[in-house]
Each structure stands twice: as structure tokens, then as C-alpha cells.
Amino acid sequence: MDAAKKTFSIQDIGVAVYLIAAFVFLIVPMPNTLLDVMLALNMAVAFSILFNTLFVKEVLQMSYYPTILLFTTIFRISLNVSSTKLILSTGDPGNVVQTFGQFVGGNDLIIGGIVFIILLIVQFVVINKGSERVSEVTARFTLDAMPGKQMAIDADLNTGAIDDAEAKRRRDKIQEEATFFGSMDGAVKYVKGDSTAGLLITGINIIGGIAMGVLRRGQTFGDAVDQYVILTIGDGLVSSIPSLLISLATGILVTKGAKEAEFGPAIVGQLFGSARVMYMAGGVIALLGIITPLNPIIFVTIGALFIVGGRVMQNQVEVEQVEQAAGAEEEVSAEEIRRPENVVSLLSVDPIELEFGYGIIPLADVNQGGDLLDRVVMIRRQIALELGTVVPIIRLRDNIQLNPNQYIIKIKGVQVSEGEILFDHYMAMDPGYVEEEIGGIPTQEPSYHLPAWWITEGQRERAESLGYTVVDPPSIIATHLTEVIRSHISELLTRQDTQNLINNLKESNPSVVDELTPKLLGLGEIQKVLQNLLAEGISIRDLLTIFETLADYSATTRDTDVLTEYCRQALKRAISAKFFMAGEEASVVTLDPKIEQEIMGSVKQTEQGSYLTLAPDRVKAVLASTGEELKKLDDMGKNEIVLSSPIVRIYFKKLVEDYYPDIIVLSYQEVVSDVDVRSVGIITA
């Protein structure tokens, strides 16, 4: 008993009553009041169908639409038959039919007839014909596409992209689509047949009504025409309008896009969603109102409305873009927080980092007038021109753990230097000949560790007039960063950087590259030679000369230190120009030949390279003598340059560089003949 109760729902009963009523109305005469109710219900159902087709997101949400078409067609025909009975039998088919005949038809035979004919033309020629063609094509393409869609589902299932349940759901959907569009192809014929039946019924009503009026009721022909034709037109209109609505709904459903989207917003968005289109359309309409005899008030007003609408649309688009960007950033941030930490990303180390406290942020913020970023770009350009290598990207970031005015410089994640500035002050340095002191805050220049003073903007002009070198905070940081990069540029040159240099040279000089690598030297050996040159401030910009030298000597030795010395000798013009001023006497310190022989005798060659085995007391004596001789150059204001034999140069440099980091050790073969060299001391022990 419970199962029987569950079998019949209210919806089932309602559908059954709807169909039974249609058959009853075909047989049993209907009172005109009940006919009014049924005609109003018929129109309500037609509007409901139309609005449903507008707002469904996909066609399968109305999979029973072909059945609905059949039901509504039968119901509408039954109402047509009932209204015909009333028109012919009583001449009073009710309020709805009379209203449509008098009000909608203008209570005029000609007007009503023309309106009725127009509705039939629109329904037959435009909507029904188009819907029929679209249904045929859609059904055909849907059936043709089924095998391909099935294969795609099977492929996704085999690769694991979807599971069995999802594959079953997709297959069912494909089958439902094929069934639906196949049914729609036939259901459109119902709509077309309904329109044809309505036309025939109207013609029969007119003939039958006139006959009933003249033969049965004794009316004149004119009176019969006035009464029955107007009622028949009203009956035709009240049937044609719901039929037209359902025909329109059918056309909407079969032409609906495949995307699951709201119909109304999609239509409006695609039609009026472009501000540029709105501007152009508004401009054309307004121009027509101005330059043609058309009513300027109407056309200019409509054009202005389009232009204003375009502006509103553009503002909405801009707001949506900002909101989407903000939402995307928030979503990305939230996703970053939610997802498991990517440990691999934490392993990367930036080659160069400049971290600073919050007080220095304005110098790096372009919006606040800071130009530190531009200066960093110029640093990379300057070093590329000076040393011939590309500086890696310099990472700038603020660090709240630092003092507000402090900054630190890191190389490969390790701090190598630091400094501190006063944001609204200038640094004044004494170049060595200033006689009058200037008041300020004592400090030390971070790059060369020279004594300096922080002065205010008001003291700047006076300091410059006294001979002080005055620099602003960004220049201090940029200079410091440049010097740190110069001193560590050799360790920043990676194998990939070396390969990039080789590739660049190969474009213009492929023969020397092909000769050298990989046949004579490997990438790592070339990198080591270039690093040796950069470590002592020698530019590798003339890469062609370096490679030709390596190609000449690498056949006899693969010792990178020895090869470096050969390259330095080949670059002697550049080296001399770097360390000696043209037209000036060069003051240097030389090595005692006995010291040179002692150093060479202490060199041990191994598979891992060569190294010195000089006794500690001898090392101490050499370092002491070196310090004494270099002091002579310092007192003269000259660079700390030591000249030695080529074979000794590299080992002496390694011996003393940790104690005298500013020392410059050159060989005699690295000095061009036109340089006037004067020795002011000899290093001995």
C-alpha cells in the first residue's frame, strides 16, 4: 500500500489531468468562463516555457522539452476546438477571445487580419523554419561527434585522468545529448504542424461563422462578417501568441551555446560588453542625427546614452580587473600558506643581495623618488664594460632586523660587508688637501674606509667650496656595492656564465672556439683561467685574445695558473693602461732575484695543482720586507705595485695577498716598453 502511494505524486497527477483535460475539451462543450481560465493558463505555460529556456545553463536541464512541446500542442489545439464550438454555437467565446479580437486586433477586420497574418509569417517563415534547420544540423553533428567523444572519455580513463564514475557520467551525458537533439529534430515538426493547424482552423472558423450567421441566425452577410471574423481573428490571436512564444522558446533552446553560463548576462555582455563598441555605435548614431534630416533630439540622445553606457562599462571592467587581480593575489597568498612548504625553493641562494633597514626604503622606492634601482642597473652595465663579464641579478630587499639606516651586502647568502648611512645627510670626505675642517658627525667611508663626516644639506655648498668630496647616500651605497662586486667577481663567474661567453664569442669567431674547446680545454678549465684574471682585476672583455692565447699554449700545458700567466702577458697593453698613467713615471717595488729563486725552489707540483712549501720563518721575513717597501709607495701616494719575473708572479701573489689585499703584483712581461718604470725599493729577506 505504501509503495502504491509513493508511485503517484502530485506532479504526476497534475500532468495526467493536463492531458485528460485536453481530450475532454475536444469532446465536451466548455463554458466560456472556463475557456477564459484555460486560455489564460495556456498563456502562462507558454511564458513559463520561454523563460525557462532563457535561464537554463545547459540544454539537458530541459531534457523533456520535446515531450512538453507535444503536451502543449495537444492542449492548445483542444482549446482551439472548444473556442470554435462556442463561436459557432453561441457567438460568445468568452472575454479572452473577444478582447484579443477587439483590443489586440483594433476591433477592425483589416487591422486584425494584418496583425494575424504578420504573426503567422513571423512564426512560419522566421522562427519555425530557422528552428527546424538548426535542430536538424545540431542533431546530425551531435550524432557524428559521439564516437570521438567516446574515444576521448576512454583515453582519459586509461590515462587515469578520470575514474570509472566520472567516465560513466560523461558517457550518460553524451547519450542524453544525442537523444535530446534527435528528439528535438522531430519535436520542431510539432510546432510547425501546430502553426499550420491554427491557420486552417482560423480559415474554417471564418467560413463556418459566416455560414452560421447567414443561414441559421438570419444575419446579413456584412453583420455576419463583422461578428464572426473579428471573433475568429481573436481566437486565432489568442492561440497564435502562445504558439509563437513556444516556437521562440524552441529556437532559443536549439541555438543556445554549449557553455554552462547564465543566458541573460551572457547575451548582454557579448552585445554591450565592449566599451569601444559602445563608443563607436553611439558616435555613429549621434552623427546621423547631426548631419542628416533625422530627428536630432532622438538620435543624439540615443547616441549619448550609448557613449555614457560605454563609459560606465569601461569603469566596471577596470574595477573588475582590479578586484580580480587583488583576489588572485589573495588566493595565491592563501594557497601558498595552505599548501605544503616547497623545501626545494628554500635551497636556492641569490648570488648578490643588498639588504637594508626600513629607513633606507625611500632610496629604493621609485614612487618616493628613490633611484637606487637605476643605480644598480648602471653598476651591472659599468662592470660589464670594465671587466667584460655579466654581473648576476642583484637582489634588493628590506630587512626589519637591521637598524633603520643599516645595510649589508651578501655574496651567495653570506654577509661580506656592511655600512650605515644617514638618510637626510651627505658624506663629506677629505681628498687629502683640505686645510679647514668642517663640523659634522664623524664616520668612515664604507668602500675605502676613509675618514669622513656626515653633514646637512645646508653645509653641502660650503664643504664643496673647501675642497671636500661630497656624496649623497645612494652614491655611497652604489659605490660600496660596486667595490664589493669587483672584489668578488671571480667567484660569481659560473660555468653557465662561461658557456654564455663562449657562445657569444662563437657567433663571430667560431674557429678559435672550435679549436680550443672541448678538444684542448674543458669548460671548467676555461672558467678557472677567467676567474684567475678577474680575481686580480684584469678585464676579460677581450675574450678573443684570451682564447687565442689558450689555444696556443694549452697543447703543451693544462695548468690553469700557467695558462693565466700567458693570458696576462697577451693582455699587457690593457694591464699597463690600467695600472700606469701615460706620460708619468711609474714607481714600483721589485723582488730580489734571490727571493725569486727561493720561492721557485719551494714550489711543489701535484695533480691538484702547485703550492708553496716555504719555511714559516722565511715567509715571515718576506712579508715583513714587503710591508716595509710598500710603505714607501704609500708615503708617495702611489699604488702598491710589485714587479717580478713571470714564473714567480703568481706564487708571490698567493703568498702575500692575504696580508696585503691591495697589493698589485705584475710581471715584467706585462708592462709595455713605453712605460717609464722606477724602482723605489727591493723586497729581500
C-alpha positions in Angstrom: 0.0 0.0 0.0 2.8 2.4 0.9 4.5 1.6 -2.4 1.4 2.4 -4.3 1.1 5.7 -2.6 4.6 6.6 -3.5 4.0 5.7 -7.1 1.7 8.7 -7.7 2.9 12.1 -6.8 1.2 15.5 -7.1 3.3 16.3 -10.2 2.2 13.0 -11.9 -1.4 13.7 -11.2 -1.1 17.3 -12.5 0.4 16.1 -15.8 -2.3 13.4 -16.2 -5.1 15.9 -15.5 -3.5 18.3 -18.1 -3.6 15.7 -20.8 -7.0 14.3 -19.9 -8.4 17.9 -19.9 -7.1 18.3 -23.5 -9.1 15.3 -24.6 -12.2 16.2 -22.7 -12.2 19.7 -24.2 -12.2 18.1 -27.7 -15.4 16.2 -26.9 -17.3 18.0 -24.2 -18.6 21.6 -24.7 -16.9 24.1 -22.4 -18.5 27.2 -20.8 -16.9 30.5 -21.9 -15.8 31.3 -18.4 -13.8 28.0 -18.1 -12.4 28.7 -21.6 -11.1 32.1 -20.4 -9.4 30.3 -17.5 -7.8 27.7 -19.8 -6.7 30.3 -22.3 -5.0 32.3 -19.5 -3.4 29.1 -18.2 -2.2 28.3 -21.7 -0.5 31.7 -22.0 1.0 31.3 -18.5 2.5 27.9 -19.5 3.9 29.4 -22.8 5.6 32.2 -20.9 6.9 29.7 -18.3 8.5 27.7 -21.1 10.0 30.8 -22.7 11.6 32.0 -19.5 12.9 28.5 -18.7 14.7 28.3 -22.0 16.2 31.7 -21.2 17.7 30.8 -17.9 18.8 27.2 -18.1 22.6 26.9 -18.1 22.6 23.9 -20.4 20.0 22.3 -22.7 19.9 19.0 -20.8 18.3 20.8 -17.9 15.2 20.7 -20.2 15.7 17.2 -21.5 11.9 16.6 -21.6 11.3 19.6 -23.8 10.2 17.6 -26.8 7.5 15.9 -24.6 6.5 19.3 -23.3 6.0 20.5 -26.8 3.7 17.6 -27.6 1.6 18.2 -24.5 1.2 21.9 -25.0 0.4 21.4 -28.7 -2.4 19.0 -27.9 -3.7 21.2 -25.1 -3.7 24.3 -27.4 -5.5 22.5 -30.2 -8.2 21.3 -27.8 -8.7 24.9 -26.7 -8.9 25.9 -30.3 -11.6 23.3 -30.9 -13.5 24.4 -27.8 -13.4 28.1 -28.8 -14.6 27.2 -32.3 -17.6 25.4 -30.8 -18.5 28.4 -28.8 -18.0 30.8 -31.7 -20.2 28.8 -34.0 -22.8 27.8 -31.5 -23.3 30.8 -29.3 -21.3 33.6 -30.8 -19.9 34.3 -27.3 -16.5 32.5 -26.8 -15.7 34.5 -23.7 -13.8 37.5 -22.6 -10.3 36.5 -23.7 -11.2 35.8 -27.3 -13.3 38.9 -27.6 -10.6 41.1 -26.0 -8.0 39.8 -28.4 -10.3 40.3 -31.4 -11.3 43.9 -30.4 -8.4 45.3 -28.4 -5.4 43.5 -30.0 -7.0 43.4 -33.4 -8.1 47.1 -33.0 -11.8 46.0 -33.4 -11.2 46.2 -37.1 -11.2 43.5 -39.7 -8.4 44.8 -41.7 -6.1 45.7 -38.8 -6.8 42.4 -37.0 -6.3 40.4 -40.2 -3.0 42.1 -40.9 -1.7 41.6 -37.4 -2.8 37.9 -37.6 -1.1 37.4 -40.9 2.2 39.1 -39.6 2.2 36.8 -36.6 1.8 33.8 -38.9 4.6 35.0 -41.3 7.0 35.5 -38.4 6.1 32.1 -36.9 6.3 30.2 -40.2 9.0 31.9 -42.2 11.4 33.1 -39.4 11.1 31.1 -36.2 9.8 27.7 -37.3 11.9 27.5 -40.4 15.1 28.5 -38.6 14.5 26.3 -35.6 13.8 23.3 -37.9 17.1 23.8 -39.7 19.1 24.3 -36.5 17.6 21.3 -35.0 18.5 19.1 -38.0 22.1 20.3 -38.1 22.6 20.0 -34.3 21.2 16.5 -34.3 23.4 15.5 -37.2 26.6 16.9 -35.7 25.8 15.6 -32.2 25.4 12.1 -33.6 28.5 12.4 -35.8 30.6 13.6 -32.8 29.6 10.7 -30.5 32.3 8.3 -31.5 35.1 10.9 -31.0 33.7 11.9 -27.6 33.5 8.3 -26.5 37.1 7.7 -27.5 38.2 10.8 -25.6 36.5 9.5 -22.5 38.2 6.1 -22.9 41.6 7.8 -23.3 41.1 9.9 -20.2 40.0 6.8 -18.3 43.0 4.8 -19.5 45.5 7.5 -18.5 43.9 7.9 -15.1 42.7 11.4 -15.6 39.2 10.4 -14.6 37.7 7.5 -12.6 35.0 5.0 -13.6 32.2 7.0 -12.1 33.2 10.2 -14.0 33.6 8.2 -17.2 30.1 6.8 -16.7 28.7 10.2 -16.0 30.2 11.6 -19.2 29.0 8.7 -21.3 25.5 9.1 -20.0 25.6 12.8 -20.8 26.7 12.2 -24.4 23.9 9.7 -24.8 21.4 12.1 -23.3 22.5 14.9 -25.6 22.2 12.6 -28.7 18.7 11.5 -27.6 17.7 15.1 -26.8 18.7 16.7 -30.1 17.3 13.7 -32.0 14.0 14.2 -30.3 14.2 18.0 -30.8 14.6 17.4 -34.6 11.2 15.7 -34.6 9.6 17.9 -31.9 10.1 21.0 -34.1 7.7 19.4 -36.6 5.0 19.6 -33.9 5.5 23.4 -33.7 5.3 23.7 -37.4 2.3 21.5 -37.6 0.6 23.4 -34.8 1.0 26.7 -36.7 -0.4 25.1 -39.8 -3.4 23.7 -37.9 -4.0 27.1 -36.3 -4.1 28.7 -39.8 -6.5 26.0 -41.1 -8.8 26.3 -38.1 -9.0 30.1 -38.5 -10.0 29.7 -42.1 -12.6 27.1 -41.2 -13.9 29.3 -38.4 -14.4 32.3 -40.8 -16.3 30.3 -43.3 -18.3 28.4 -40.8 -19.1 31.5 -38.7 -20.3 33.4 -41.8 -22.4 30.4 -42.8 -23.9 30.1 -39.3 -24.8 33.8 -39.1 -26.4 34.0 -42.5 -28.2 30.6 -42.7 -29.1 29.9 -39.0 -29.4 33.3 -37.4 -30.7 35.3 -40.3 -27.9 37.9 -40.2 -26.9 39.8 -43.2 -23.6 38.9 -44.8 -22.0 42.1 -43.6 -23.1 41.6 -40.0 -22.0 38.0 -40.0 -18.6 39.0 -41.3 -18.2 41.8 -38.6 -19.2 39.4 -35.8 -17.6 36.1 -36.7 -14.5 37.3 -38.5 -13.5 39.5 -35.5 -14.1 36.6 -33.1 -12.2 34.2 -35.3 -9.3 36.6 -35.5 -9.3 37.0 -31.7 -9.4 33.2 -31.4 -6.5 32.9 -33.9 -4.5 35.6 -32.0 -5.1 34.0 -28.6 -3.8 30.7 -30.0 -1.0 32.1 -32.1 0.6 34.1 -29.4 1.3 31.1 -27.1 2.3 29.2 -30.1 4.7 32.0 -31.1 6.1 32.0 -27.6 6.8 28.3 -27.6 8.3 28.5 -31.1 10.6 31.2 -29.9 11.5 29.1 -26.9 12.3 26.2 -29.1 14.5 28.4 -31.3 16.3 29.7 -28.2 16.9 26.2 -26.8 18.3 24.7 -30.0 20.6 27.7 -30.6 21.7 28.0 -27.0 25.5 28.0 -26.6 27.2 24.9 -25.1 28.8 26.8 -22.2 27.2 26.5 -18.8 26.5 30.2 -18.3 23.7 32.5 -17.4 21.8 33.4 -20.6 20.9 37.0 -19.9 24.3 38.2 -18.6 26.0 36.3 -21.4 23.8 38.0 -24.1 24.1 41.5 -22.6 27.8 41.0 -22.0 28.5 39.9 -25.5 26.3 42.6 -27.1 27.2 45.6 -24.9 30.3 44.3 -23.1 32.8 46.3 -25.1 33.2 49.9 -24.3 34.9 50.6 -27.6 31.9 49.2 -29.5 29.5 51.3 -27.4 31.6 54.4 -28.2 31.6 53.7 -31.9 27.9 52.9 -32.1 26.9 55.9 -30.0 29.1 58.1 -32.2 27.6 56.9 -35.4 24.0 57.3 -34.2 24.7 60.8 -32.9 26.5 61.7 -36.1 23.4 60.6 -38.1 21.2 62.9 -36.1 23.6 65.8 -36.7 24.4 65.6 -40.4 21.1 64.1 -41.7 17.5 65.3 -41.6 16.8 62.7 -39.0 15.4 63.9 -35.7 18.5 65.2 -33.9 16.9 65.1 -30.4 16.2 61.3 -30.6 19.4 60.3 -32.4 21.8 62.5 -30.4 20.1 61.4 -27.1 20.4 57.7 -28.0 24.0 58.2 -29.1 24.8 60.0 -25.9 23.2 57.1 -23.9 25.4 54.6 -25.7 28.5 56.7 -25.1 27.7 57.1 -21.4 26.9 53.3 -21.2 30.3 52.6 -22.8 32.0 54.8 -20.1 30.1 53.0 -17.4 31.0 49.7 -18.9 34.7 50.7 -19.1 34.7 51.7 -15.4 33.1 48.4 -14.4 35.7 46.5 -16.4 38.5 48.4 -14.8 37.1 47.8 -11.3 36.6 44.1 -12.1 40.2 43.8 -13.3 41.5 45.4 -10.1 39.3 43.2 -8.0 40.3 40.1 -9.9 44.0 41.0 -9.6 43.6 41.6 -5.9 41.5 38.4 -5.5 44.1 36.4 -7.5 46.9 37.8 -5.3 45.0 36.9 -2.1 44.2 33.5 -3.5 47.8 32.8 -4.4 48.9 34.0 -1.0 46.3 31.8 0.7 47.3 28.9 -1.5 50.9 29.4 -0.6 50.0 29.3 3.1 47.8 26.3 2.7 50.0 24.1 0.6 52.9 22.1 2.0 56.1 24.1 2.0 58.3 23.6 -1.0 61.6 22.9 0.6 63.4 22.9 -2.8 62.7 26.6 -3.3 64.5 27.4 0.0 67.7 25.8 -1.2 68.4 28.5 -3.9 70.9 31.2 -3.0 71.0 34.6 -4.6 74.5 35.5 -5.9 74.3 39.1 -4.7 72.0 40.6 -2.1 71.6 44.1 -0.8 69.6 44.1 2.4 68.7 47.4 4.1 66.7 48.7 7.1 63.4 50.4 6.8 65.0 53.9 6.9 66.6 53.2 3.5 63.5 52.0 1.8 62.7 55.5 0.3 66.0 55.3 -1.6 64.8 52.1 -3.4 61.2 53.2 -3.8 60.6 54.7 -7.2 57.3 56.2 -6.0 59.2 58.2 -3.4 61.8 59.4 -5.8 64.4 56.8 -5.0 66.9 55.9 -7.8 68.8 53.1 -6.1 67.3 50.6 -8.6 68.5 52.6 -11.5 72.0 52.8 -9.9 72.1 49.0 -9.5 71.4 48.7 -13.2 74.2 51.1 -14.0 76.5 49.1 -11.7 75.9 45.9 -13.8 76.5 47.9 -17.0 79.7 49.6 -15.6 81.2 46.3 -14.6 80.3 44.6 -17.9 82.2 47.3 -19.8 85.1 47.4 -17.3 85.7 43.7 -16.7 83.9 42.0 -19.6 81.6 39.8 -17.6 77.9 39.9 -16.7 77.1 40.6 -13.1 74.2 38.3 -11.8 70.9 39.9 -10.8 71.3 41.9 -7.7 68.5 41.2 -5.2 67.3 44.2 -3.2 65.2 43.5 -0.1 64.4 45.2 3.2 65.2 43.6 6.5 63.4 44.7 9.6 66.1 43.0 11.8 68.6 45.6 10.7 69.0 49.1 12.1 66.9 51.6 10.2 69.9 53.2 8.4 72.0 50.0 8.1 72.6 47.9 5.0 74.5 44.7 4.4 75.9 43.1 1.2 75.8 39.4 0.8 77.6 37.2 -1.7 76.0 33.8 -2.1 74.0 34.2 1.0 76.9 35.2 3.2 77.5 38.7 4.5 80.7 40.2 3.2 80.3 43.8 4.0 78.0 46.4 5.7 77.5 50.1 6.1 75.4 52.7 7.6 74.0 56.0 6.3 72.0 58.9 7.4 69.1 59.3 5.0 68.9 63.1 5.1 72.6 63.8 5.2 75.6 63.9 2.9 79.0 62.4 3.4 82.0 64.7 3.1 85.4 63.2 2.5 88.8 64.8 2.6 90.7 64.0 -0.6 94.0 64.9 1.2 94.5 68.6 0.6 91.7 70.2 2.6 93.1 72.6 5.2 89.9 73.7 7.0 87.8 71.2 8.9 84.1 71.2 8.6 81.8 70.4 11.5 79.8 67.2 11.2 79.2 63.7 12.5 82.5 61.7 12.3 82.1 58.5 10.3 84.1 56.2 7.9 83.6 55.8 4.2 82.5 52.1 3.8 84.2 51.3 0.5 87.8 52.5 1.2 87.5 53.1 5.0 88.5 56.7 4.7 87.6 59.2 7.5 84.5 61.2 6.6 81.8 63.4 8.2 78.0 63.4 7.8 76.9 66.9 7.0 73.5 68.5 6.4 72.1 69.9 3.2 73.0 73.4 4.4 76.6 72.5 4.8 77.0 70.9 1.4 77.8 74.0 -0.6 80.5 75.2 1.9 82.1 71.7 2.1 82.4 71.6 -1.7 83.9 75.1 -1.7 86.5 73.9 0.8 87.5 71.0 -1.4 85.7 68.1 0.3 84.3 65.4 -1.9 80.5 65.3 -1.1 78.3 62.4 -2.0 74.7 61.5 -1.3 73.5 58.3 0.4 72.6 56.4 -2.8 76.0 57.1 -4.3 77.6 55.8 -1.1 75.7 52.5 -1.3 76.2 52.2 -5.1 80.0 52.7 -4.7 80.2 50.3 -1.9 78.3 47.7 -3.8 80.4 48.2 -6.9 83.6 47.6 -4.9 82.3 44.5 -3.2 81.2 43.1 -6.6 84.6 43.9 -8.1 86.4 42.1 -5.3 84.2 39.0 -5.6 83.5 39.0 -9.3 85.7 35.9 -9.9 83.7 33.7 -7.6 80.5 34.9 -9.2 81.5 33.7 -12.6 79.8 30.3 -13.0 80.2 27.6 -15.6 77.0 28.7 -17.2 78.3 32.3 -17.4 81.4 30.9 -19.0 79.4 29.0 -21.5 77.4 32.1 -22.4 80.6 34.0 -23.0 81.8 31.2 -25.2 78.6 31.1 -27.2 78.8 34.8 -27.7 82.3 34.6 -29.0 81.4 31.7 -31.2 79.0 33.8 -33.2 81.7 36.0 -34.5 84.8 33.7 -34.2 83.7 30.1 -34.4 87.1 28.8 -35.5 89.1 29.6 -32.3 86.3 28.3 -30.1 86.1 25.1 -32.0 89.9 24.7 -31.8 90.0 25.3 -28.1 87.0 23.6 -26.6 86.4 20.8 -25.8 89.4 19.4 -27.6 92.2 21.2 -25.7 90.5 22.6 -22.6 87.2 21.8 -20.8 84.7 24.3 -19.7 85.9 24.2 -16.1 89.5 24.9 -17.1 88.5 27.9 -19.1 86.3 29.1 -16.2 89.3 28.8 -13.9 91.5 30.9 -16.2 88.9 33.6 -16.4 88.4 33.6 -12.7 92.1 34.0 -12.1 92.1 37.1 -14.4 89.1 38.6 -12.8 90.4 37.9 -9.3 93.2 40.4 -9.9 91.0 43.0 -11.7 92.0 42.0 -15.2 89.3 42.5 -17.8 88.2 39.5 -19.8 86.4 41.7 -22.3 89.0 40.9 -25.0 87.9 37.3 -24.9 89.2 36.6 -28.4 92.8 37.4 -27.4 92.4 35.2 -24.3 91.1 32.2 -26.3 93.7 32.5 -29.0 96.4 32.5 -26.3 94.9 29.5 -24.6 94.7 27.7 -27.9 98.4 28.5 -28.5 99.7 27.1 -25.1 97.1 24.6 -23.9 98.6 22.0 -26.2 101.8 22.0 -24.0 100.2 22.6 -20.5 96.8 22.4 -18.9 97.9 24.1 -15.7 95.4 26.9 -15.3 97.8 29.1 -13.3 100.4 28.9 -16.0 97.9 29.5 -18.7 96.6 32.5 -16.8 100.2 34.0 -16.9 100.3 33.5 -20.7 97.0 35.3 -21.0 98.1 38.2 -18.8 101.2 38.6 -21.0 99.0 38.7 -24.1 96.9 41.4 -22.4 99.8 43.5 -21.3 98.6 46.7 -23.1 95.3 46.6 -21.2 97.2 45.8 -17.9 99.6 48.6 -18.4 96.9 51.1 -19.2 95.0 50.0 -16.1 97.9 50.4 -13.6 100.2 53.0 -15.2 99.3 56.6 -16.2 100.5 57.6 -19.7 103.3 60.1 -19.6 104.0 59.7 -15.9 106.9 57.8 -14.2 105.7 54.5 -12.7 107.0 53.9 -9.2 107.2 50.2 -8.2 108.8 47.8 -5.9 110.8 44.8 -7.3 111.7 41.4 -5.9 115.2 40.4 -5.1 116.4 37.7 -7.6 117.4 35.5 -4.6 113.9 35.7 -3.2 112.6 34.7 -6.6 114.8 31.7 -6.8 113.9 30.7 -3.2 110.2 30.9 -4.0 110.6 28.9 -7.2 112.6 26.3 -5.3 109.7 25.9 -2.8 107.0 25.3 -5.4 105.7 21.7 -5.3 103.7 20.4 -8.3 100.9 17.9 -7.6 97.9 16.6 -9.6 95.7 19.0 -7.7 97.9 22.0 -8.6 101.0 23.7 -7.3 101.7 25.2 -3.9 104.5 26.8 -1.8 106.4 25.0 0.9 108.5 28.0 2.1 109.6 27.8 5.7 107.5 29.8 8.1 110.4 32.0 9.2 111.2 32.8 5.6 107.6 33.6 4.9 107.6 36.0 7.9 110.7 37.7 6.7 109.4 38.1 3.2 106.1 39.6 4.5 108.0 42.0 6.8 110.2 43.2 3.9 107.2 43.5 1.7 105.4 45.7 4.2 108.4 48.0 4.6 108.8 48.5 0.8 105.1 49.0 0.2 105.1 51.8 2.9 107.4 53.7 0.7 104.9 53.7 -2.1 102.1 54.6 0.3 104.1 57.6 1.6 104.5 58.7 -2.0 100.8 58.3 -2.7 101.4 55.6 -5.3 99.7 52.3 -5.9 101.2 49.3 -4.2 102.8 47.7 -7.3 105.4 44.9 -7.2 107.3 43.8 -10.3 108.6 40.2 -10.5 109.6 37.6 -13.0 106.7 35.9 -14.9 107.2 32.5 -13.4 107.3 33.9 -9.8 104.5 36.4 -10.0 101.6 34.0 -9.3 103.3 32.4 -6.3 104.4 35.6 -4.8 100.9 37.0 -5.2 99.4 34.0 -3.4 102.0 34.4 -0.6 101.2 38.0 0.3 97.6 38.7 -0.8 96.1 37.7 2.5 98.3 40.1 4.4 98.3 43.0 1.8 94.9 42.8 0.0 95.5 45.9 -2.1 98.9 44.8 -3.5 99.3 44.6 -7.2 101.8 42.1 -8.5 102.8 42.4 -12.1 105.5 40.6 -14.2 108.0 42.3 -16.4 106.3 40.9 -19.5 103.0 42.6 -18.5 104.4 46.1 -18.8 104.7 47.7 -22.3 108.0 49.1 -23.3 107.0 52.7 -23.4 106.2 52.8 -19.7 109.0 54.5 -17.6 109.3 52.3 -14.6 111.4 53.4 -11.5 112.0 51.0 -8.6 111.8 52.7 -5.2 112.7 49.5 -3.2 113.6 45.8 -3.3 111.9 43.1 -1.3 114.5 41.0 0.3 114.9 38.9 3.3 
